Amino acid sequence: MFSFPWAQPIGCAQDLLLESSLISSLFIDAMKTVKILLFLVILQSLNLSFVQSKDSLFLRIVLPERDTVSTFGARYRYAASTSTLAKAFADGKESKIYPSGAFVGLLNIERDTTLHRLVVYSPTGDSLWKDFVFIRPQPMKNSPRDTLTIETAMMQPAEDVWLTKNDILEVRFKGSPGWRGSFAIDGVESGIPMRELVPRDAAGLSGVYVGRYQIKEADESVGKPVEFKLKKSFWSSENIYSKARVWIVNDSLPRAAEVTGRRPFLNAGLGTDRLGGAKLGYVVPGVLVTITGKVGGQYRVRLSEEMEAWIPEENVKLLPPTAPLPQSLTSSISVTGNSTEDVVLLPLTQKLPYVSEQSVSPVAITVDVFGATANTNWITQHLSAQGIESVKWIQVAADRFRLTIALKYAQHWGYDIDYQGTTLRVRVRRPPVIANPDSALRRLTIAVDAGHGGENHGALGATGVREMDLTLAIVQKVDSILRAKGANTILTRIDTTGPSMVERWEKILNAKAQLLVSVHCNSTGETSDPLATQGNGCFYKYIGFKPLADTMYASVLQTGLKQFGVTGSFNFSLNGPTQLPNVLVETAFLSHPEDEMLLIEDSFRVKLAQRIVSGLESFVRAFGERKITPETLQQQ
């Protein structure tokens, strides 16, 4: 049986244990007769230990994680556990204690600095409590009109920028309302007017000034800050410099660069959240791109006249300024196949950037190659390409070549895009063959990922249970069931260590896995109501893999879990591979005590594992290729 570290008594500042009156009296008697040290030695020699009994009063707090919390929200989630015989209160309001001992809820957070208390009482009147200090700043206020002030809050640019001809530099600052704002870049332009936004366009604030400047061909700037000025009269003005600096590099941009690193990717924009920026797709190292600017730690990439992308600077090697910008004519296309996949080859003279897309009606793969111009005069398709219906191309724009690969299958089974030399290669996987009617998963290679690990514990339940332990326990059961059905399994994590996302992905692809399921436990945010959300959810990124998510969702819901839904376009790393159908299963919400009680039950984890395997099996039965031959029967 899987052992959870959280199930043992934990010695930390927030684990407050009140032992039974019997043990307490033993301590008192021992102190009266012998030294405490001698008493402990005797206990140790008798192999005795203090164990928390069911009726002993304790208070284990999972959230808030710190004694002092800074937050902008008007409420904050608490999660804790105690004896099931106790009563729990948060700021004087009683909180329901679940059969697991968990109690959860929300604290209402006022402005400035406030004190909040969690307290538990035993049936005998004993109590334990923990105080928390919350700091919630006052909302941003308008600056006084009669005193000239320029604030750094809301100031833009907030990061260093590289700009070139025709780029627009947008600037902003917050200051005293009602006066004349302007900005300047030393050696470029001064006195550029700024206008004050009306409050409804500035989150209700007055004194927010904005301005723009379009870079000219003759402009030059090497790391100069923006100077902001607010003027009341000829004799009264205020100025301040931005921390961010501006480079205007007309002579050295655009510039060719080489993509480097493990699993480099192109972002759609500069926005980001806990899952990172929205990705256009992954490319292989060695691809050449055109750099046209930089903001903070990301380079701007020109894909075509109407489209740009962003790439982290650690994945870019700038080539000498004299290096030609990447571009190529296309040559004639060939379509072949081997024993496991079909292959489409597009010869180029350079490794150009690309993005791909899946469509489902009809089933097809679209690959846009940027910087490519058509010189394709024929497409040769061989009989060995068993699963490709047709291949066609179109010049979408002067520097954007589109390849469309129509498939014969009803379902996407994955594809890989890379280069052989400078020839773009698209390898399209075929459906698995169901050789054994009794076990659709037999001889399939299935990757199973236990979410989190190492220092990343994932979500925490109110009892202290860790997501990383639960997911590993579930995955171990999934692995046993899959192997019993004749499947080959690849586990990205086999213990409490935490491989990186890149390491997990490489392990999956190197094993040539045909399906991937990543197992997680969900949780609400720190400011969300923990009792408002529970149940199972399944997540996918590409529309071609949605049927797997739908099938898995229907299967897992048979455990009796509530519905959280199926979510697409999900920017999780292990939803990123196009090489194989994949799904992220958020089994249930650890932040909800009822879901947590299910997850910590071994019998329920067995049910979850069975339904996950059943979902995989149902998907393969629905979309796999049924082919039983004397040879395959003999192999069984």
URPENOR-V246983 format. One line per field, one symbol per residue. ss: DSSP state (H for helix, E for strand, C for the rest). phi: phi as a letter, one per 40 degrees, with the letter a starting at -180 (. if undefined). burial: # if it has 16 or more other ideal C-beta (glycine too) atoms within 10 Angstrom, else .. Layout:
# URPENOR-V246983
ss->???
phi->???
burial->???
This chain:
# URPENOR-V246983
ss->CCCCHHHCCCCCCCEEEECCHHHHHHHHHHHHHCCHHHHHHHHHHCCCCCCCCCCCEEEEEEECCCCEEECCCCEEEEEEEECCCCEEEECCEEECCCCCCEEEEEEECCCEEEEEEEEEECCCCCEEEEEEEEEECCCCCCECCCCCCEEEEEEECCCCEEECCCCEEEEEEEEECCCEEEEEECCCEEEEEEEECCHHHCCCCCCEEEEEEECCCCCCEEEEEEEEEEECCCCCEEEEEEEEEEEECCCCCCEEEEECCCCCEEECCCCCCCCCCCEEEECCCCCEEEEEEEECCEEEEEEECCEEEEEEHHHEEECCCCCCCCCEECCCEEEEECCCEEEEEEECCCCECEEEEEEECCEEEEEEEECEECCCCCEEECCCCCCEEEEEEEEEECCEEEEEEEECCCCCCCEEEEEECCEEEEEEECCCEECCCCCCCCCCEEEEEECCECCECCCECCCCCEHHHHHHHHHHHHHHHHHHCCCEEEECCCCCCCCCHHHHHHHHHHCCCCEEEEEEEECCCCCCCCCCCCCEEEECCCHHHHHHHHHHHHHHHHHCCCEEEEECCCCCHHHCCCCCEEEEEEEEECCCHHHHHHHCCHHHHHHHHHHHHHHHHHHHHHHCEECCCHHHHHHC
phi->.cbcdcccdbcbcccbbbccccccccccccccbbcdccccccdcccgbacbcccbccabbbcaccbcbbbacccaacbaaaaccccbbbbfgbcbcbcdcgcaaibccbccgbbbbbbabbcdcgcabaabbbbbbcccdbcccccbcabcccgcbccbdbbbadgcbcbbaabaccgbbbaaabdgbabgccbbcccdccbfgccgcbbabaccccccaabgccccbbbbcaccbabbabcccbbbbbccbbcacabcbgcfcabccaccaaccgccccicbcdgccbbcbiabfcbccbccacbababbdccbbbccddcccccaaccbccbbbabcbabbbbbcbbacccabbabbbaccabbbcbcgbbcbcbabbbcccccbbcababaccadbabbbbbcbcccacbhabbabbgbccbbbbcccccccbccaccdgcbbcbbcdghgcccgcbcccgcbdccccccccccddccccccgccbbbcabaccbcccccccccccccfcbabbbbbbcacccbcccccbahcbbbabcccbcdccccccccccccgcccbhbbbfcccdccccccadaabbcdacccbdcccccccccccccddccccccccccccccbcccabbdcccccc
burial->...#.#.......#.#.##..........#........#............#...#########....#.#....########..#####....#.##.########.#......#.#####.....#.#.#.#.#......#....#.#...####..#####..#.#.#######.#.#####..#...#.#.##....#..#######.#.#...#.#..###.#####.....#.#.#.#######..#######...#####.........#.#####.#.#########..#######..######..##..#.....####.##.#####...########.#########....###.#######..#..#.#...#.##..#.#.....#######.#.#.#######.#....#.###########..###############...#######################.##..#########....##....##.###...############.#.#.##.##########.##########.###.#.#..#.##..###############################...##.##############..##............
